[in-house]
Every structure is written in C-alpha cells, then in structure tokens.
Amino acid sequence: MATGCVVPPPPSLAGARGGLRGRGFLHRRLAASPMKDEPVASTNGAKDETVTDSLSVARRASRPGLSSSLSNPMSVVPTPFHPAEPSDLRFNRLRPSVEESDCKYKRFFGCYVAREAIIDEEYWIAAWLRAEHRYDDPSSERCVEGFKRKFASQEFHALKKRCSKLQGEKYICFVAVKNDDLKRTVLNSVVGTLDVCIRHPLHGEKFPVEPGKSPFHCKIYQPDQPKFGYLTNVCVAKYARRQGIASNMLLLAIDAARLNGAEDVYIHVHKDNLPAWRLYDQIGFRMVDFDGACQSSDLCLLTFSS
C-alpha cells in the first residue's frame, strides 16, 4: 500500500508497470480516461449492501473490537469514538448523491467516483482507513484495536482542522466513493482516500521533508516562491483494491494541485515498496535528484513529471 507518510509502510497497492517514455502524452492520456491499477478482478464476492443491511451493520458499530480488516464491505465498520468524546457522526447516514455532492474536483471511473470529502462521516471513514493501514497486522489485531480507535479519532479531528485552514496552505481530503443506483450508507460507500496539500515553501525549504521530521522552526511562507503540491495518506480498502482507485485518486489530486497553482507535485514512498514504485512510475512520478546527495532515509521523494 502506497502512502505519503508510511511509518512503518503498510501493505502495498498493486500497480501496473508503466514505461519511461512519453511522460507528457502519458499524463494527457491518463487524465482523459480512467486508470486501472492491475487487470485483476476485485476480491469482493459479496453482494452490494442495501440501506436495510447498512442500518444493521451501523448498529453493530457500538460494540467494541469490531474491525474493517476482513475482505468484504459488510465488515467495514469503524470503531466509534470514546463515549466521553462528543460526536454528531451517524454511521447510518446515506451516501450523498452525485447531485448533492457539489464538488469542484471530480473524477468518474468504472463504478466509482473520486471527489472531495464533503461530510463528517466521509472524513471519519478516511481516518479509519488510515488507522487500518497503520496497524495492519492480523496476528495482533486484538492487541492493536485500541490503538486503531485512538489513532482514527485523533486523525479525524486533525484532518478536519487541516482542511478548514483558510490561510497559508490549502489542504484537501479526497475520497473514492461507490457510484451506483443503490441506496448505500457512507460507511459502505467510501473505499479509498488521499490528501493533498498545496502551499508555498517555508523559509529555508526546498523540498517537502519526510512526515514527522520537519527541521524547520520558522513557519514563514515564501510567497515569492512557486507553490507545490504534496500527496499523503494514500489508502484503499482491502476488498476494493486493484480496480484503479489509487491511480484515479492520484490523478485527480495532481489536477487539483495544478489548478491551485502548484508547479510541482511530490510524494514520499518507501524504498522497498516495489508495487508502489510501479504505480507511481506508471502515472509519471520520478525520483528527485538532490544534486547527487545520498539519502540515508527509507523514504524516497518523488516528483510528478508531466
């Protein structure tokens, strides 16, 4: 699973091999048509859930210890907040229709649509997917369930705060949502997520640094320097992988960054995450050349080449 801030790296996304030639043509072709990560059918053999089933699943969310680690959408149940934490989240809320989700950025592909998150339940599912990928170890699932709940709760509030910023940087959370005629809950509609941050570099900053390792004490932006986009938290639900979800979310985020004035778009990837390397290479990402300097980190910085 590829992510811009993997520590440690979660299971990798599958990606088709892409050539190194015709980068500009490649991006134009990809932007004009949906992508598919690999020509492999979905592992989800279960029937789609109707609203009646969704309500019964949502009620089970009140039980501690439920997890979305299984391989079908019926089990994608986020663990609720601690009772002491106030929350207006309703996991039986129906998915907004395409008409209701009036988003500036949208990308239709197959039976999905990638767009901005617009309601709290979508932000929460995005946070829960990140918790699942951060603690993705089936052998110790019972031990880490509490860590998942805590991480998802913290990430939900942090994500809402980042996306509400009005100055300094623009932060967008994208989600991939099932797009069909069935009545579905948000809980059983969101299958992927990623974030993009568009901003000017900070004083003394040339490239985005690894998440959590920022050495900059000065938080003054350099408005005279061109903006850049930085992609993080690329996550896809297990049962929905290998259907082009990651590829299309990435392309939508790149387009959104460019429309907001970013000249370059960056992402970090673990050096041993070969499927992620193939996915990013297919889209057009290339490793950043730090003037020949050797990077000792396990994370490599890539930039999009159009």
C-alpha positions as CSV (number, residue, x, y, z in Angstrom):
1,M,0.0,0.0,0.0
2,A,1.5,3.3,-1.0
3,T,1.3,6.3,1.2
4,G,3.0,9.6,1.5
5,C,3.7,9.1,5.2
6,V,4.1,5.5,5.9
7,V,5.9,4.7,9.2
8,P,6.1,1.7,9.0
9,P,4.9,1.1,5.5
10,P,1.5,-0.7,5.2
11,P,0.7,-3.4,2.6
12,S,1.4,-2.0,-0.8
13,L,-1.0,-1.1,-3.5
14,A,-0.8,-3.0,-6.7
15,G,0.2,-1.0,-9.7
16,A,0.7,-1.8,-13.4
17,R,4.1,-1.3,-14.9
18,G,4.5,1.9,-16.9
19,G,7.2,2.8,-19.3
20,L,9.5,5.8,-19.0
21,R,8.8,7.2,-22.5
22,G,6.2,9.9,-23.4
23,R,5.6,11.3,-20.0
24,G,3.6,14.3,-21.2
25,F,1.5,12.1,-23.5
26,L,1.0,9.6,-20.7
27,H,-0.4,12.1,-18.3
28,R,-2.7,13.5,-21.0
29,R,-4.0,10.1,-21.8
30,L,-4.5,9.1,-18.2
31,A,-6.3,12.4,-17.4
32,A,-8.7,11.7,-20.3
33,S,-9.5,8.2,-19.3
34,P,-9.9,6.1,-16.1
35,M,-7.0,4.0,-15.0
36,K,-6.8,0.5,-13.6
37,D,-4.1,-0.5,-11.2
38,E,-3.9,-4.1,-12.4
39,P,-6.0,-6.2,-14.7
40,V,-7.2,-8.3,-11.7
41,A,-10.8,-8.7,-10.7
42,S,-11.9,-7.5,-7.3
43,T,-11.7,-9.9,-4.4
44,N,-15.1,-8.8,-3.2
45,G,-17.5,-11.6,-4.0
46,A,-20.3,-10.4,-1.6
47,K,-23.4,-8.7,-2.8
48,D,-23.8,-5.0,-2.5
49,E,-25.5,-3.8,0.6
50,T,-28.8,-2.0,0.6
51,V,-29.9,0.6,3.1
52,T,-31.6,-2.1,5.3
53,D,-28.4,-4.0,5.7
54,S,-26.4,-0.9,6.3
55,L,-28.5,0.1,9.3
56,S,-28.0,-3.3,10.9
57,V,-24.2,-3.0,10.3
58,A,-24.1,0.5,11.7
59,R,-25.8,-0.6,14.9
60,R,-23.1,-3.1,15.4
61,A,-20.6,-0.3,15.4
62,S,-21.4,0.4,19.1
63,R,-19.7,-2.9,20.0
64,P,-16.0,-2.6,20.9
65,G,-13.5,-4.5,18.9
66,L,-15.2,-4.5,15.5
67,S,-12.7,-4.1,12.7
68,S,-12.7,-3.5,9.0
69,S,-9.8,-5.9,8.4
70,L,-11.9,-8.5,6.7
71,S,-12.3,-8.7,2.9
72,N,-15.8,-7.7,2.3
73,P,-17.7,-4.4,2.6
74,M,-20.1,-5.8,5.2
75,S,-17.3,-5.8,7.8
76,V,-16.1,-2.2,7.1
77,V,-17.3,-0.9,10.4
78,P,-15.3,1.9,12.1
79,T,-14.9,1.6,15.8
80,P,-16.8,4.6,17.5
81,F,-15.3,7.4,19.5
82,H,-14.7,7.1,23.2
83,P,-18.0,7.8,24.9
84,A,-16.5,10.9,26.6
85,E,-15.8,12.5,23.2
86,P,-18.7,14.4,21.7
87,S,-19.7,13.4,18.2
88,D,-22.5,14.0,15.7
89,L,-21.4,11.2,13.5
90,R,-24.2,8.9,12.2
91,F,-22.9,5.8,10.6
92,N,-26.3,5.0,9.1
93,R,-26.3,8.3,7.1
94,L,-27.0,7.7,3.5
95,R,-24.3,8.5,0.9
96,P,-24.9,11.8,-0.8
97,S,-26.0,11.6,-4.4
98,V,-23.9,12.9,-7.2
99,E,-26.2,15.9,-7.5
100,E,-25.9,16.6,-3.7
101,S,-22.1,16.3,-3.7
102,D,-21.4,19.6,-5.4
103,C,-17.6,19.3,-5.6
104,K,-15.2,21.3,-7.5
105,Y,-13.0,18.3,-8.2
106,K,-14.5,15.0,-9.5
107,R,-13.2,12.1,-11.5
108,F,-15.5,9.2,-12.6
109,F,-14.1,5.8,-13.3
110,G,-15.8,2.4,-13.5
111,C,-18.4,2.2,-10.7
112,Y,-16.6,4.8,-8.6
113,V,-16.1,8.5,-8.4
114,A,-13.2,10.3,-6.8
115,R,-14.0,13.6,-5.2
116,E,-13.5,15.8,-2.2
117,A,-14.8,14.6,1.2
118,I,-17.9,16.7,2.0
119,I,-19.4,15.4,5.2
120,D,-18.0,14.3,8.6
121,E,-18.8,10.6,8.1
122,E,-16.5,10.6,5.0
123,Y,-13.7,12.3,6.9
124,W,-14.2,9.6,9.7
125,I,-14.0,6.7,7.2
126,A,-10.9,8.2,5.7
127,A,-9.4,8.4,9.2
128,W,-10.4,4.8,9.9
129,L,-8.9,3.5,6.7
130,R,-5.6,5.2,7.7
131,A,-5.8,3.5,11.1
132,E,-6.4,0.2,9.4
133,H,-3.3,0.5,7.2
134,R,-1.1,1.9,10.0
135,Y,-1.9,-1.1,12.2
136,D,-2.3,-3.8,9.6
137,D,-1.1,-6.9,11.4
138,P,-3.7,-9.7,11.5
139,S,-1.7,-11.7,14.1
140,S,-2.1,-8.9,16.7
141,E,-5.4,-7.4,15.7
142,R,-6.9,-7.8,19.2
143,C,-3.9,-6.1,20.7
144,V,-3.9,-3.1,18.4
145,E,-7.7,-2.4,18.3
146,G,-7.4,0.2,20.9
147,F,-4.6,1.9,19.1
148,K,-6.7,2.0,15.9
149,R,-9.6,3.7,17.7
150,K,-7.3,6.3,19.3
151,F,-5.4,6.9,16.0
152,A,-8.6,7.2,14.0
153,S,-10.1,9.6,16.5
154,Q,-7.0,11.8,16.5
155,E,-6.7,11.7,12.7
156,F,-10.4,12.6,12.2
157,H,-10.1,15.8,14.3
158,A,-6.7,16.7,12.8
159,L,-8.0,16.1,9.3
160,K,-11.0,18.4,9.8
161,K,-8.7,21.1,11.2
162,R,-6.2,20.9,8.3
163,C,-9.0,21.1,5.7
164,S,-10.6,24.1,7.4
165,K,-7.4,26.3,7.2
166,L,-8.0,29.5,5.2
167,Q,-4.5,30.9,5.1
168,G,-1.0,29.6,4.4
169,E,-2.0,26.4,2.7
170,K,-4.8,24.6,1.0
171,Y,-5.5,21.1,2.3
172,I,-8.0,18.8,0.5
173,C,-9.1,15.3,1.5
174,F,-10.2,13.2,-1.4
175,V,-12.2,10.0,-1.2
176,A,-13.2,7.4,-3.7
177,V,-16.9,6.5,-3.4
178,K,-19.1,3.8,-5.0
179,N,-21.2,5.3,-7.7
180,D,-24.3,3.3,-8.5
181,D,-28.1,3.5,-8.1
182,L,-28.3,1.5,-4.9
183,K,-29.1,3.2,-1.6
184,R,-25.9,2.9,0.5
185,T,-24.6,4.3,3.7
186,V,-21.5,6.4,3.7
187,L,-20.0,3.6,5.8
188,N,-20.3,1.2,2.8
189,S,-19.5,3.7,0.1
190,V,-16.1,5.1,0.8
191,V,-13.4,2.8,-0.5
192,G,-10.3,5.0,-0.7
193,T,-8.7,8.2,0.4
194,L,-5.7,10.5,0.0
195,D,-4.7,14.1,0.9
196,V,-3.1,16.8,-1.0
197,C,-1.5,20.0,0.5
198,I,-0.8,23.0,-1.8
199,R,1.4,25.7,-0.4
200,H,4.4,28.0,-0.8
201,P,7.7,26.6,0.6
202,L,8.6,27.6,4.1
203,H,11.7,29.8,4.7
204,G,14.8,27.7,4.0
205,E,12.7,24.8,2.5
206,K,13.5,23.4,-1.0
207,F,11.6,20.1,-1.0
208,P,8.9,18.6,1.3
209,V,10.6,16.7,4.1
210,E,9.6,13.3,5.4
211,P,6.4,13.4,7.6
212,G,7.2,14.0,11.2
213,K,10.8,15.0,10.5
214,S,10.5,18.7,9.7
215,P,13.6,20.6,10.9
216,F,12.1,24.0,10.3
217,H,11.4,26.2,13.3
218,C,10.4,29.1,11.1
219,K,6.8,28.8,9.8
220,I,7.1,31.8,7.5
221,Y,6.0,31.1,4.0
222,Q,7.8,32.4,0.9
223,P,5.1,33.8,-1.3
224,D,7.7,34.8,-3.9
225,Q,8.5,31.1,-4.5
226,P,6.2,28.9,-6.6
227,K,3.7,26.7,-4.8
228,F,4.0,22.9,-4.7
229,G,1.6,20.1,-4.0
230,Y,2.4,17.3,-1.6
231,L,0.4,14.0,-1.6
232,T,0.0,11.9,1.6
233,N,-2.1,9.1,3.1
234,V,-2.9,7.1,0.0
235,C,-5.2,4.3,1.3
236,V,-7.6,1.9,-0.4
237,A,-9.9,-0.6,1.4
238,K,-8.6,-4.2,1.1
239,Y,-11.7,-5.5,-0.7
240,A,-11.6,-2.7,-3.3
241,R,-8.0,-2.9,-4.4
242,R,-6.8,-3.5,-7.9
243,Q,-9.6,-1.6,-9.5
244,G,-7.8,1.7,-10.4
245,I,-8.9,3.5,-7.3
246,A,-5.5,4.7,-6.2
247,S,-4.5,5.7,-9.7
248,N,-7.5,7.8,-10.3
249,M,-7.4,9.5,-6.9
250,L,-3.7,10.4,-7.6
251,L,-4.5,11.9,-11.0
252,L,-7.4,13.9,-9.5
253,A,-5.1,15.2,-6.7
254,I,-2.5,16.2,-9.3
255,D,-5.0,18.1,-11.3
256,A,-6.4,19.8,-8.2
257,A,-2.8,20.8,-7.2
258,R,-2.1,22.2,-10.6
259,L,-5.4,24.1,-10.7
260,N,-4.5,25.7,-7.3
261,G,-1.2,27.0,-8.7
262,A,1.3,24.2,-7.8
263,E,4.2,23.9,-10.2
264,D,5.5,20.6,-8.8
265,V,3.7,17.7,-7.0
266,Y,5.6,15.5,-4.6
267,I,5.1,12.2,-2.8
268,H,7.2,10.0,-0.5
269,V,7.4,6.3,-1.0
270,H,9.3,3.6,0.9
271,K,12.3,2.4,-0.9
272,D,11.3,-1.3,-0.6
273,N,7.6,-0.8,-1.7
274,L,8.0,-2.1,-5.3
275,P,4.3,-2.2,-6.2
276,A,4.0,1.5,-5.2
277,W,7.1,2.3,-7.3
278,R,5.4,0.7,-10.3
279,L,2.2,2.6,-9.7
280,Y,3.9,5.9,-9.3
281,D,6.1,5.3,-12.3
282,Q,3.1,4.4,-14.4
283,I,1.5,7.8,-13.6
284,G,4.7,9.7,-14.2
285,F,6.4,10.2,-10.9
286,R,10.3,10.3,-10.9
287,M,12.8,10.4,-8.1
288,V,14.0,13.8,-7.0
289,D,17.7,14.5,-7.8
290,F,19.2,16.1,-4.7
291,D,22.4,17.2,-6.6
292,G,23.8,13.7,-6.2
293,A,23.5,13.6,-2.4
294,C,23.0,10.2,-0.9
295,Q,19.7,9.8,1.0
296,S,20.0,7.6,4.0
297,S,16.3,7.5,4.8
298,D,14.0,4.6,4.0
299,L,11.6,7.0,2.3
300,C,12.3,8.4,-1.2
301,L,10.9,11.6,-2.5
302,L,9.3,11.5,-6.0
303,T,8.0,14.4,-8.1
304,F,5.4,14.3,-10.9
305,S,6.8,14.8,-14.4
306,S,4.2,15.9,-16.9
